[in-house]
Amino acid sequence: MLRYVINEAIPINPLHHKGFSSIGCAPCTRPIKSYEKERDGRWWWENELEPKECGLHAK
C-alpha cells in the first residue's frame, strides 16, 4: 500500500508519523499504542456511560 501512496503522490497526513493511524475530528482521535488495532484510536471514548466530547457524535 505504501508503494501505491508513493507512486500516486498521495499526501500523507503528518499525524500518521505521530502514531495516529486513523484520523478523524480532534476529540474523537488519539494516537494508538504499538499493540492496539489500527482503528482503536478513533472514538476511543465510545462508552455509553461516558459523556461525548464531540458534537458530531452526540445523541
C-alpha positions in Angstrom: 0.0 0.0 0.0 2.8 2.4 0.8 4.2 1.8 -2.7 0.8 2.9 -4.2 0.8 6.0 -2.0 4.3 6.9 -3.2 3.6 6.1 -6.9 0.4 8.1 -6.9 1.9 11.0 -4.9 -0.8 10.8 -2.3 -0.1 13.2 0.5 0.4 11.7 4.0 -1.1 13.4 7.0 1.8 14.3 9.4 -0.2 12.9 12.3 0.4 9.4 10.8 4.0 9.8 11.8 3.0 10.6 15.4 1.0 7.4 15.9 -2.4 8.4 14.6 -3.3 5.6 12.3 -6.9 6.6 11.7 -7.7 10.3 11.8 -11.0 12.0 12.5 -12.0 15.1 14.4 -9.8 16.2 17.3 -11.8 14.9 20.3 -12.5 11.5 18.6 -9.0 10.7 17.6 -5.9 9.7 19.6 -2.6 8.0 18.8 -2.5 4.3 19.2 -0.1 2.1 21.1 2.0 -0.5 19.2 -0.2 -3.4 20.5 -3.5 -1.7 19.5 -5.5 -2.3 16.4 -5.4 0.4 13.7 -8.9 1.8 14.4 -8.5 1.8 18.2 -7.6 5.5 18.2 -11.0 6.5 16.7 -13.9 7.1 19.0 -11.8 5.8 21.9 -14.3 7.2 24.4 -17.3 5.4 22.9 -18.8 4.2 26.1 -22.5 4.9 26.8 -21.6 5.8 30.4 -19.1 8.5 29.5 -20.1 11.9 28.1 -19.4 12.6 24.5 -17.0 15.4 23.7 -17.7 15.7 20.0 -20.9 17.4 18.9 -20.9 15.2 15.7 -21.3 12.0 17.7 -23.6 13.2 20.5 -27.1 11.7 20.6 
